[in-house]
Structures are given as structure tokens and as C-alpha cells.
């Protein structure tokens, strides 16, 4: 008899996990408080594919995922009649500034067979039309008198030819959801979880006496012999769902769901929702080169942005969380204003104009707002919890969309291993990387870790 699994959240992570569990034979139900897929942080992602992370396992995950994105149709087993999101390979240039790129990154790239090149100012000028090739580090706000100062220091960059972006994050999420449905998964929308109960067997209850949480409930008399981990979720519309396995993929609502389930007390890193804006500017002469191809995506932490080409000759601009910007941490994702703020648009547009000299800034602010689930060290938690049967794919911030295909596979393998008795906390599960070789150590993404030595921003 197949195990029942409930995945909470139908963003790209929840949909990918649902697909990977369903094709392994789990009876999967996905619940989401929104009215459809990808209506949380997934819908506001820039969907950039890059490999410049602080941790080797994060690099390996992104590199393997790139190969899955390249053949998304094959990965999700989509019929030819189904539209599938495209991987747009533009390359990715990361302006090198102090403390951004770890000393080991080039060695890691070489070991993982990731092609890269070190660019100087002449390379940047050749590949990016109208670019200012100066290094403007450290980033400043437009109201700083030094914002307009020129720099005599030429910029250098680390370039990876396989970087790029996913054409349509919502369509990509729908591709995973359709794939999950083909394997029997069902999706429940407008379905807010308002109650969670964890039932444990008599034997486990006695073994954990003095340690069990208030949400742990002994089974009724005669219920011994049932699964040692059983979960009941109450929905706002009165429905009640039972499952052997629950996966928290609730994005910015993940901490709230953990609290509802009575888990998270052993976390070594905390998670806090973060409001972010991504803006667009008309910039066809900037984003399209003379040969008709889009420019490489650009991570420019020296001015505090990342940028890439967008359809329709647009330049998409997001922030890299520079120290001079005050980040907008929020307590309740449901109360966040989803309107673009003109002052934030102007800040990012002026920064982009500092790098690309022919940009014209329009009067009307354009962009999207998202709320990201950011961890203390900007590295996600892909792990079990202290409660049997409860798993977490959380803390994904704005940088994990690119890893969604592999996250689904990794979470499914983790769940299979732990549900069959593997002690992941003491012997971390390792995932074989079928396309790029080697293994991924899921212990890197443990809930128990102390904050990792990462970049301290969305770079991860």
C-alpha cells in the first residue's frame, strides 16, 4: 500500500516535490491557500540560472539542475502537445568585488567541469553593449553624494557560459504540477491549513515521554500497530486530510506552518520573510546585441543589482541586498503591499543606468513584488524535522528557483531513506548526480547546522 503524502505549497518547489514523490508511488495531495500554482514567491522570481554559490554542494545542485532544465520536457515526461518552459542560455557574468566570490570557486568549477572564464574590462565591453566597465564598489544609494562619482578601477568578472534564465517560472511550475497529476497527484487550491495534529504509536509515545510536543497525540485505544508517524491537517473549508508524510514547501509561510505543526525547535538557523521588488526597464538597445542574441545575465554587487534580458526588449533588475539598503523583513506575508514602490524602482533604475549608459528611465514604475523565505545564512533547509514524517524544503529565498528540478528528486530520495529507517541526522543522505557526476551531500542543507560561511546575501 502506497504511503500518503501531503505537500503544503504549490510553488515550483512544492510542485517539483509532488512530481518526484508521485512517480515513486506516493499518493500525493498538494494544498495551497492561493487560488492556483506559483502565486507566491515563485511568481516573482527572476528565474536566473547561475552557479556562483559559496558552498560546493550549492554549486553542484545548480549545475545538475541546469541539465534537468535543458531537457525539462523529458524530465517531467510531458507530451509534445504541452507547452514547456525554456531554458534561455545567455551566459552569466559576476562582477568581482571583495568578499563576494569565495577563493575556492574556480577550483570547485574545475572539479565539477563547469566551464568558466575570467573577463577583464575589454571582455565586458565586447559582450555588453553600452556598458560602463568601471568597478563601482562599494554600492551606494542615489541620494549619496558619491553615487555619481567616476571610478578609475576597471571591472573584472567571472563568466560562466552555461548561465541564463528560465523563460516562464509560472509555466515551469505548471509543468511540474501536470507531471505530478499524470502520476495521480491531486492539487487543492483555496485550501488554507488551520490545524495540524501528529499522532504517534503507543511504543513511540512511551519512548519519547517528556520530549513529545503538545501537538503529538496518542492514538486511540486499539490503534497500536499503525504507522509510527501519522498526520492530520484541518483545512479552512472543513476538509480533513490524513497522511503518513507531510512536506513543508510553503515559502514565506513556512515558519508559520512549522509553528502550527509544532516543529522547528531544533533549527540552527532562523527564517524570516523578506519583501523584495524586481523591476523592468525598456532597454532593447542594451539587452539585445548586434547579432540579435540577448546579453549575458549580470550580477553586479558593486552597484547592488543583478540584471538580465527580459522578453520584449526589457531589462529586468533585482537587488543583491547591499549593506546600504535597508531590507524589508516582514512578520506576516499576508499583510505585505504587492504594489511596486516608485522610490525603490527609481533606486534600481538609476543603478542600472550607472552600469549601462544608454538607459532611459521611464516615469512609470514597472515590476513585480514578492515575499521570499530567507534563512540566516541564505542557504535553504532541505531536511526532515524533529517529528517523524514531517519534512522541510524551506528558506529558499530568491535564489533557489534554479534548483527546483533537483530539489524534487533530492527530497523524494531523502523521504524514502528516512521513512525506511535511515538516520539522516547522523549519516546524511547523499544523492547521485546522474547528469554531472559525483554526489550531493544533503547534510549541507541540514536544519541543525550553524549558519554556514556564505556570502551573506541572495548569492547564497
SELUM-315560 format. One record per residue (C-alpha): residue in three letters; x, y, z negated. Coordinates in pm, whole numbers, plus 50000, padded with zeros to 5 digits. Layout:
<rs>
AlaXYZ
...
</rs>
This chain:
<rs>
Unk500005000050000
Unk501435033850100
Unk502135060049836
Unk500045091549831
Unk501995124049865
Unk500745159749827
Unk502835187649976
Unk501975222149843
Unk502695248450108
Unk502265247650485
Unk505135269650592
Unk507845254850807
Unk509375236150510
Unk506105220750395
Unk505135210850749
Unk508555195250818
Unk508495175950489
Unk504945164050562
Unk506045151150901
Unk509085132950765
Unk507075116750483
Unk504145107250706
Unk506315089650963
Unk507815069450677
Unk504365056750588
Unk503305080450310
Unk499655090950301
Unk500255128550313
Unk497975157450226
Unk499215193250267
Unk497415220450070
Unk497805257850116
Unk495945287449970
Unk496175305850303
Unk493865300250599
Unk496475284650827
Unk500105274550872
Unk503095298150840
Unk501165326650680
Unk503715332050403
Unk507425339150438
Unk507725317050749
Unk505645341550948
Unk508035369950861
Unk511305352050927
Unk513845363451185
Unk514455326451259
Unk518185331751320
Unk520315300651360
Unk523805305651217
Unk526445285151039
Unk528225311550830
Unk527495299850477
Unk529625299850164
Unk529205262650089
Unk530355234450315
Unk527125214650271
Unk525105245250369
Unk527215248450684
Unk526765211450764
Unk523005213650713
Unk522715243150952
Unk524925226351213
Unk522935193751207
Unk519645213051216
Unk520775232051525
Unk520995199251712
Unk517475190051599
Unk516125223851714
Unk517745218652054
Unk515565187952104
Unk512575197751894
Unk510175180352130
Unk511995147652083
Unk512365152551708
Unk508635157951650
Unk507675133751930
Unk505505160052096
Unk503695151752421
Unk504645171452731
Unk501315189852715
Unk502155205452375
Unk503975238952373
Unk507135236352163
Unk509245264352012
Unk512505270752195
Unk515995274352058
Unk517445305752221
Unk521215301752226
Unk522765336352222
Unk525815331352004
Unk526305348251668
Unk528885374151568
Unk529555381651200
Unk531415414051133
Unk534195405150890
Unk534205426050572
Unk535865419850234
Unk534275391750033
Unk531715381350294
Unk533305351250463
Unk534965325050239
Unk538615316850304
Unk537625280850382
Unk535045288050652
Unk537335283650953
Unk538695251150812
Unk535125239250750
Unk534135248851104
Unk537095229551245
Unk536365198851029
Unk532695199251132
Unk533565205151502
Unk531745238651513
Unk533165259751798
Unk534225294651690
Unk536385323651797
Unk537895353751622
Unk536805385351800
Unk538565418651799
Unk537085452451888
Unk537635446352261
Unk535625414052245
Unk532785432152068
Unk532785459752330
Unk532695434052611
Unk529795413752469
Unk527625440652307
Unk526605469452537
Unk526995503852379
Unk528415490452055
Unk530465511651816
Unk533485489551749
Unk534455505951419
Unk534225488451085
Unk531885509450874
Unk532315490350547
Unk531135496650280
Unk527455501250372
Unk525795533950281
Unk522305547950279
Unk521355575150530
Unk521005600750251
Unk524645595450153
Unk526735624250291
Unk529335598550402
Unk526805579250615
Unk527755597750935
Unk531485596350876
Unk533525580751152
Unk535865551751086
Unk539275546051240
Unk539345509351138
Unk538445486151427
Unk535875459351353
Unk536635422451386
Unk534135393951388
Unk533795356351355
Unk531875344051659
Unk530065310851698
Unk528815303652048
Unk526085279751926
Unk524235305451715
Unk520915320251822
Unk517315320051709
Unk514025301151733
Unk511625317951974
Unk508425314651770
Unk508545304651400
Unk504775300451378
Unk504705277351680
Unk507615257651532
Unk505605252751213
Unk502585241751416
Unk504835216751598
Unk505785200451267
Unk502175201251146
Unk500875184751464
Unk503595158551436
Unk502565151451077
Unk498915148351182
Unk499865123351453
Unk501155101651166
Unk497965105650965
Unk498675136350751
Unk495825159750671
Unk496055197150608
Unk493735215350368
Unk493645253250401
Unk491995279150177
Unk492895253749909
Unk494475270149606
Unk495775247249333
Unk494415259048997
Unk495225229048779
Unk497845201548763
Unk497855170848540
Unk500595144848510
Unk499655110248382
Unk502355086448264
Unk502195049748178
Unk501965037847817
Unk505545024947834
Unk506955057447971
Unk504885078247731
Unk506295059547432
Unk509855061847571
Unk509545099647611
Unk507845106047276
Unk508845140247153
Unk510015150747502
Unk506845149947711
Unk505255182247828
Unk501775193647736
Unk500675186348093
Unk501665149548054
Unk498585128847980
Unk498475092647864
Unk496355070748086
Unk493015059047954
Unk492855025247781
Unk493244997348029
Unk495235018948272
Unk498595003048192
Unk500324987648487
Unk499585017648707
Unk502345038348869
Unk504595054848610
Unk504035088448779
Unk500565099448883
Unk499495135048958
Unk496075151048974
Unk495625185049139
Unk492485205749095
Unk491625229449380
Unk489725262149353
Unk486825248349559
Unk486245219949314
Unk488065192649501
Unk490365169449304
Unk493385152749465
Unk495425123849324
Unk498955115049430
Unk501985094649335
Unk504285121849471
Unk503965159749471
Unk506305182749665
Unk506545219649580
Unk507185238449907
Unk505115268649805
Unk507655295449898
Unk507255327049687
Unk504525309549487
Unk506865280649393
Unk507725292749043
Unk504065297548962
Unk503275262349082
Unk506135248248875
Unk504715265448568
Unk501285250948643
Unk502825216248665
Unk504915220848350
Unk508275216048526
Unk511395237248570
Unk512665239248212
Unk515985223348309
Unk516795246048603
Unk520295260548605
Unk519265287948848
Unk516185310048838
Unk513885320149123
Unk512195353449186
Unk510015365149476
Unk511585392749684
Unk509725416249919
Unk511525422150248
Unk510845440050574
Unk512025431350924
Unk511765459051183
Unk511775461851560
Unk513015489651789
Unk512645494052166
Unk516205488452291
Unk516185469852622
Unk519435485152745
Unk521075474052419
Unk519735438652380
Unk519985427552746
Unk523395425652908
Unk524085433453272
Unk523775396653365
Unk520255395453220
Unk521155374952909
Unk520415386252553
Unk523245398952335
Unk524635377052057
Unk522895379551723
Unk524895402051493
Unk525375400651117
Unk526705434851027
Unk527025435750649
Unk529395465150690
Unk526355487150754
Unk523865464450570
Unk521925447650851
Unk521555417851076
Unk520195422151428
Unk519155401251725
Unk517345405052054
Unk513585400552049
Unk511205394352338
Unk510095425052530
Unk513445442652512
Unk513205448052138
Unk515935448551877
Unk514975430351558
Unk516615443951241
Unk516715429450891
Unk518675438050578
Unk521675419750434
Unk521005431550076
Unk523875456450042
Unk524615468949691
Unk523505504149781
Unk519935492149849
Unk517545486249563
Unk515955452249610
Unk512225449149554
Unk511705419649321
Unk508035412149255
Unk506095394048984
Unk503025384449185
Unk503325377649560
Unk499565382749597
Unk499805419549500
Unk502565429449745
Unk501825455750008
Unk502185439950353
Unk502445473550532
Unk505785484950671
Unk507105514850481
Unk508305543550704
Unk511285551150479
Unk512565515350499
Unk512055514850875
Unk513985547250910
Unk516875534350698
Unk517325502950903
Unk516775520751235
Unk519445546651150
Unk521835518951053
Unk521215501451385
Unk521785534551567
Unk525135537351389
Unk526225504651547
Unk524525508751888
Unk524955544152013
Unk522185544652278
Unk519305535252047
Unk516355559052030
Unk514355558051707
Unk510575559951760
Unk508265579651532
Unk506085549551451
Unk507415523051216
Unk507135487751351
Unk507855454551184
Unk506595427550950
Unk506685422550574
Unk507475390050398
Unk507965377950043
Unk510885354150005
Unk511605329049730
Unk515145338549628
Unk517315319049385
Unk520025333449161
Unk522785322649400
Unk520755324549724
Unk521115286749766
Unk517905266249772
Unk516825238149542
Unk516175205849730
Unk515705181649443
Unk513435161849215
Unk512255177048885
Unk512445165148527
Unk508965149748576
Unk508745117148768
Unk507145120749108
Unk507485158649133
Unk509925172449392
Unk511035207149495
Unk512035224449821
Unk512205259749683
Unk514435290449662
Unk514725291050040
Unk514825329550057
Unk515145343950407
Unk517955321750526
Unk516685285850528
Unk514235285550819
Unk517045273451041
Unk517405242250826
Unk513765231250830
Unk514175200651057
Unk516845185250836
Unk515175196150511
Unk512165174750601
Unk514365144450663
Unk516515150750354
Unk513555155050121
Unk511905123450254
Unk515105103350200
Unk515535118349852
Unk511945109649760
Unk512295074149895
Unk515505068849698
Unk514235082749367
Unk510865065649392
Unk512745032749431
Unk514775038849117
Unk517855058349230
Unk519285081648963
Unk519835112649178
Unk520815134648882
Unk523875113348806
Unk524565099249153
Unk523425124749412
Unk521785111349726
Unk523855115550041
Unk522265119650382
Unk523895106950701
Unk524135134050967
Unk523185114851278
Unk523935141551539
Unk527075157651398
Unk528585130051185
Unk529525128150820
Unk527275131250517
Unk525325158050337
Unk525605157849958
Unk522195167849823
Unk523805173949484
Unk524865207849625
Unk521205217949609
Unk520525203949261
Unk518185222349026
Unk520695215248748
Unk523615234148900
Unk525085265848761
Unk524925294449013
Unk527195284449299
Unk530065305849425
Unk528215320349722
Unk528145353949898
Unk525525366949654
Unk523135377949928
Unk520945364050206
Unk524085349950370
Unk523935321950111
</rs>
